[in-house]
Structures are given as structure tokens and as C-alpha cells.
């Protein structure tokens, strides 16, 4: 007979960002399990304190902020323009993305009042801006935004209620180059994030229909779409385009080998991936 970690021990190890190997340990006796838990917990606490000391004395900025800065530099370096848009979104703009009362995503929206919500995605505002930029600028038009989005997600190791999205769009490229361009842009982001192993997989989205997702070991890190698209007409727009959205906390979780995306996000309980109750 062998003994696994208790539920309480598993929760604590997850909070401390234990590795899969550490979380999957088994023991011949209860005494051996308790001794091993104390040893693993002390090791993880030591690693956490070392990281906090490094943040204070060397890096000064959490990994999430550093990743955002690197992505801004990488994308502006290849001709993209950064935009910033409001976090509060009107119900009418959300409706243009087909997210109405009957939509699967509607119940995940944080409503502030009857006709306003916290944005669950960046795309509605980017569509709105692009409508004017396509009139003012010559094609191709390349823009991106990095900012908080909000969804009532199921609470798991890969989901957050508030998360940081990167959404980039290139409008007006030759239609035959769309798939190649998605691969190029995905490579730029993944290289900047320091993730070498990933794949591009065809999937289906409740908003965009057919998508090409950026996947690492069954974890979706990003999702891309291309146009002309059925949503374009709702904005009075037409033409070939590509776009990709990434979750920055998931990128960090994969890059750093973490098991808990909450440790990488905006938090009162974590700082730079370290649980503070250590």
C-alpha cells in the first residue's frame, strides 16, 4: 500500500508552485509522507524567498511586467503600433461580437450595470479603432494592445477572473499570405516569451469559429483568426487580415515551469510567482 499527499497538502504544494514530480510523489507509510512534506515545503519556501530577494535586489520588476515590456519592444520593432483602450465596454460593442444573452460567453461577463461591463476580450475595441485607422492610414495597418480582461472563469490552474491579454491585428496583407503570417507572428511572440516548444492546431472558437491555436502540451497559449470573417460586416469592414490573442500569465506559467497560473497574475497573495504566506 502507498500513500499520496492529502488534499490539504496538495493545495499547499500547488500554492507554492511545486513541480508535477513533487506533486505526484507517493510513500510507503504515513510517517514517511509527513516527513517528505515538511522537506518539500521547506525547499519550496526557500526557493520562493530567494526569488523575492532577487526581485528586490536585482530585477525590480515582476516577470509579468518584464514580459509585457519585451513584447512591446518586439512588436513595435516589426512595425506594429500599440494602442490603449477602455476597460469598460458597452453592451452594444459586445453584441457586435455576437455575445448576446444566448451566447455561451455571456454568463462569464462581469456586468457593471445593464449596458456596461468589464471587457472580456480586447477585440471589440480593436475593431472600433481599426474602422477609423483603415480610413486614415495606408494598408497594411498593424496594431496591438496589451491589457486586462475579465471573465467569470472556472477556477482551475489555467484560468483567472482577471488576466492580461495581448491582441495583435494586421489588416490588408495579401490573402494568400495569411497562414504564413500567423505562423510568423506566433513565432515572434513565442520567441519573445522564451518558449521554444509549441504547435499550431486547428480549433473551433465560440466567438470566431475556426481558429488556429498556439498550444504547448495541451495548454492553449494563444488563438488566431483571419479574415475576411463573418464578424467584419457588423463593423462595416472588409478585406484580408490576421489576428492573434495571447494570455500573458499562461505564457509565463509555461516559460517558468509553473503549475498555477494564479501565481503569475495580478494578485494580493502572490508577488512575481511567489506565494507570500511563506
C-alpha positions as CSV (number, residue, x, y, z in Angstrom):
1,X,0.0,0.0,0.0
2,X,1.2,3.5,-0.8
3,X,0.1,6.9,0.4
4,X,-0.4,10.1,-1.6
5,X,-0.5,13.7,-0.4
6,X,-3.6,14.7,1.4
7,X,-5.9,17.3,-0.2
8,X,-4.6,20.0,2.1
9,X,-1.0,19.1,1.3
10,X,-1.8,19.1,-2.4
11,X,-3.3,22.6,-2.1
12,X,-0.3,23.9,-0.3
13,X,2.1,22.4,-2.8
14,X,0.1,23.9,-5.7
15,X,0.2,27.3,-4.0
16,X,4.0,27.1,-3.7
17,X,4.2,26.1,-7.4
18,X,5.5,22.6,-6.8
19,X,6.5,20.7,-9.9
20,X,4.5,17.8,-11.2
21,X,7.1,15.4,-10.0
22,X,6.8,16.8,-6.4
23,X,3.0,16.7,-6.5
24,X,2.9,13.1,-7.7
25,X,5.1,11.6,-5.0
26,X,3.9,8.5,-3.1
27,X,5.1,7.0,0.2
28,X,5.1,3.6,1.9
29,X,4.0,5.0,5.3
30,X,2.1,8.0,6.7
31,X,5.2,8.9,8.7
32,X,7.3,8.9,5.5
33,X,4.7,11.2,3.8
34,X,4.7,13.7,6.7
35,X,8.5,13.9,6.8
36,X,8.6,14.3,3.0
37,X,6.0,17.0,3.0
38,X,8.0,19.1,5.5
39,X,11.1,18.7,3.4
40,X,9.4,19.7,0.1
41,X,7.6,22.6,1.7
42,X,10.7,24.0,3.2
43,X,12.5,23.6,-0.1
44,X,9.8,25.5,-2.0
45,X,9.7,28.2,0.7
46,X,13.4,28.7,0.4
47,X,13.1,28.9,-3.4
48,X,10.3,31.5,-3.0
49,X,12.3,33.6,-0.6
50,X,15.3,33.6,-3.0
51,X,13.1,34.8,-5.8
52,X,11.7,37.6,-3.7
53,X,15.2,38.7,-2.7
54,X,16.2,38.7,-6.4
55,X,13.2,40.8,-7.2
56,X,14.1,43.3,-4.5
57,X,17.9,43.5,-5.2
58,X,18.2,42.7,-9.0
59,X,15.2,42.6,-11.3
60,X,13.0,45.1,-9.6
61,X,10.0,44.3,-11.8
62,X,7.8,41.2,-11.8
63,X,8.1,38.8,-14.7
64,X,4.6,39.8,-16.0
65,X,5.8,43.5,-16.3
66,X,9.0,42.4,-17.9
67,X,7.3,40.2,-20.5
68,X,4.9,43.0,-21.4
69,X,7.8,45.3,-22.0
70,X,9.7,42.8,-24.2
71,X,6.5,42.2,-26.2
72,X,6.0,45.9,-26.8
73,X,9.6,46.2,-28.0
74,X,9.4,43.2,-30.2
75,X,6.1,44.2,-31.9
76,X,6.9,47.9,-32.3
77,X,10.2,46.7,-33.8
78,X,8.4,44.9,-36.6
79,X,6.0,47.8,-37.5
80,X,3.1,47.3,-35.1
81,X,1.6,50.3,-33.3
82,X,0.5,50.0,-29.7
83,X,-3.0,51.2,-28.7
84,X,-4.7,51.5,-25.4
85,X,-8.5,51.3,-25.0
86,X,-11.0,51.5,-22.1
87,X,-11.6,48.6,-19.8
88,X,-15.3,49.4,-19.5
89,X,-17.2,48.1,-22.6
90,X,-20.7,48.8,-23.8
91,X,-23.2,46.0,-24.3
92,X,-23.7,47.1,-27.9
93,X,-20.0,46.6,-28.8
94,X,-20.1,43.2,-27.1
95,X,-23.2,42.4,-29.2
96,X,-21.3,43.1,-32.4
97,X,-19.0,40.1,-31.4
98,X,-22.3,38.0,-31.3
99,X,-22.0,37.8,-27.5
100,X,-25.7,38.3,-26.6
101,X,-27.9,36.8,-23.9
102,X,-27.9,33.4,-25.6
103,X,-24.2,33.2,-26.2
104,X,-22.0,30.8,-24.2
105,X,-19.7,33.5,-23.1
106,X,-22.4,35.9,-21.9
107,X,-22.7,34.3,-18.4
108,X,-18.9,34.9,-17.9
109,X,-19.2,38.6,-18.3
110,X,-18.8,40.9,-15.3
111,X,-21.6,43.4,-15.7
112,X,-21.3,46.8,-14.1
113,X,-24.8,47.9,-15.0
114,X,-27.4,47.0,-17.5
115,X,-25.5,48.2,-20.6
116,X,-21.8,48.3,-19.4
117,X,-19.4,45.6,-18.4
118,X,-15.7,44.9,-17.9
119,X,-14.3,43.8,-21.2
120,X,-13.9,40.0,-21.6
121,X,-11.7,40.5,-24.6
122,X,-9.8,43.2,-26.5
123,X,-11.3,42.6,-29.9
124,X,-14.4,44.9,-29.9
125,X,-12.3,48.0,-29.1
126,X,-9.7,47.0,-31.7
127,X,-12.4,46.6,-34.3
128,X,-13.7,50.0,-33.4
129,X,-10.3,51.7,-33.8
130,X,-9.4,49.8,-37.0
131,X,-12.5,51.2,-38.7
132,X,-11.0,54.6,-38.5
133,X,-7.4,53.7,-39.0
134,X,-8.2,51.9,-42.2
135,X,-9.6,55.2,-43.5
136,X,-6.6,57.3,-42.2
137,X,-3.6,55.0,-42.9
138,X,-2.4,53.1,-45.9
139,X,-2.5,49.3,-45.7
140,X,-1.2,47.2,-44.1
141,X,-2.4,48.5,-40.8
142,X,-0.7,46.8,-37.8
143,X,-1.9,47.4,-34.2
144,X,-1.8,45.6,-30.9
145,X,-3.0,46.1,-27.3
146,X,-1.9,44.6,-24.0
147,X,-4.3,44.9,-21.1
148,X,-6.5,43.4,-18.5
149,X,-9.6,41.3,-19.5
150,X,-12.2,39.9,-17.1
151,X,-14.2,36.7,-17.2
152,X,-16.0,34.6,-14.6
153,X,-13.8,31.6,-15.5
154,X,-14.0,28.2,-13.9
155,X,-11.4,28.2,-11.1
156,X,-8.6,26.0,-12.1
157,X,-4.8,26.1,-12.6
158,X,-5.1,27.6,-16.1
159,X,-7.9,30.2,-15.6
160,X,-8.1,33.6,-14.0
161,X,-11.0,36.1,-13.5
162,X,-8.7,38.9,-14.4
163,X,-6.0,38.1,-16.9
164,X,-3.6,40.0,-19.2
165,X,-4.2,39.7,-22.9
166,X,-2.0,40.6,-25.9
167,X,-4.1,41.0,-29.1
168,X,-2.4,41.9,-32.3
169,X,-4.0,42.5,-35.7
170,X,-2.6,43.1,-39.2
171,X,-5.1,44.3,-41.8
172,X,-4.6,44.5,-45.5
173,X,-2.0,41.8,-46.2
174,X,-2.3,39.6,-49.4
175,X,-4.9,36.9,-48.7
176,X,-2.6,34.1,-49.8
177,X,-0.1,35.1,-47.1
178,X,-2.4,34.8,-44.1
179,X,-1.5,31.4,-42.8
180,X,2.2,32.1,-43.2
181,X,1.8,35.4,-41.5
182,X,0.1,33.8,-38.5
183,X,3.0,31.4,-38.1
184,X,5.5,34.3,-38.3
185,X,3.7,36.4,-35.7
186,X,3.2,33.4,-33.4
187,X,6.9,32.7,-33.6
188,X,7.7,36.4,-32.7
189,X,5.6,36.2,-29.6
190,X,6.7,32.8,-28.5
191,X,10.4,33.6,-29.1
192,X,10.0,36.8,-27.1
193,X,8.3,34.8,-24.3
194,X,11.2,32.3,-24.4
195,X,9.1,29.3,-25.3
196,X,10.6,27.1,-28.0
197,X,8.2,24.1,-27.9
198,X,4.7,24.8,-29.3
199,X,2.4,23.8,-32.1
200,X,-0.2,25.4,-34.3
201,X,-3.5,23.5,-34.2
202,X,-6.9,24.0,-35.9
203,X,-9.7,24.5,-33.4
204,X,-13.2,26.0,-33.1
205,X,-14.0,29.1,-31.0
206,X,-17.4,30.1,-29.6
207,X,-16.7,33.7,-31.0
208,X,-14.5,33.4,-34.1
209,X,-15.5,29.9,-35.5
210,X,-12.5,28.2,-37.0
211,X,-9.2,29.3,-35.3
212,X,-5.5,28.3,-35.3
213,X,-4.4,27.9,-31.7
214,X,-0.9,28.1,-30.3
215,X,-0.6,25.1,-28.0
216,X,2.1,23.8,-25.6
217,X,1.5,20.4,-24.1
218,X,-2.4,20.7,-24.4
219,X,-2.3,24.2,-22.9
220,X,-3.8,26.9,-25.2
221,X,-1.4,29.9,-25.1
222,X,-2.9,31.8,-27.9
223,X,-5.6,31.7,-30.6
224,X,-5.6,33.3,-34.0
225,X,-8.3,34.1,-36.6
226,X,-8.2,35.5,-40.1
227,X,-10.5,37.5,-42.4
228,X,-12.5,38.2,-44.4
229,X,-14.6,37.0,-41.5
230,X,-18.3,36.9,-40.8
231,X,-17.8,39.4,-37.9
232,X,-16.3,42.1,-40.2
233,X,-19.6,43.1,-41.7
234,X,-21.0,44.1,-38.3
235,X,-18.4,46.8,-38.3
236,X,-18.8,47.8,-41.9
237,X,-15.3,46.5,-42.8
238,X,-14.0,44.1,-45.4
239,X,-10.6,42.7,-46.5
240,X,-8.0,40.1,-45.6
241,X,-6.5,40.2,-42.1
242,X,-4.9,38.1,-39.4
243,X,-5.1,38.4,-35.6
244,X,-3.7,36.5,-32.6
245,X,-4.6,36.8,-28.9
246,X,-2.3,35.5,-26.1
247,X,-2.7,35.2,-22.4
248,X,0.5,36.6,-20.8
249,X,0.0,34.7,-17.5
250,X,-0.2,31.4,-19.3
251,X,3.0,32.2,-21.3
252,X,4.8,32.9,-18.0
253,X,3.5,29.7,-16.4
254,X,4.8,27.6,-19.3
255,X,8.1,29.5,-19.6
256,X,8.9,29.1,-15.8
257,X,7.6,25.6,-15.5
258,X,4.9,26.6,-13.0
259,X,1.7,24.7,-12.3
260,X,-0.5,27.5,-11.1
261,X,-1.4,30.4,-13.4
262,X,-2.8,32.4,-10.5
263,X,0.8,32.9,-9.2
264,X,1.7,34.7,-12.4
265,X,-1.1,37.2,-12.4
266,X,-2.2,40.4,-10.6
267,X,-2.6,39.3,-7.0
268,X,-2.6,40.2,-3.3
269,X,-1.5,36.7,-2.4
270,X,1.4,36.3,-4.9
271,X,4.3,38.5,-5.9
272,X,6.3,37.6,-9.0
273,X,5.1,34.0,-8.8
274,X,5.8,33.6,-5.1
275,X,3.1,32.9,-2.5
276,X,3.5,35.5,0.2
277,X,2.3,33.3,3.2
278,X,5.7,31.7,3.5
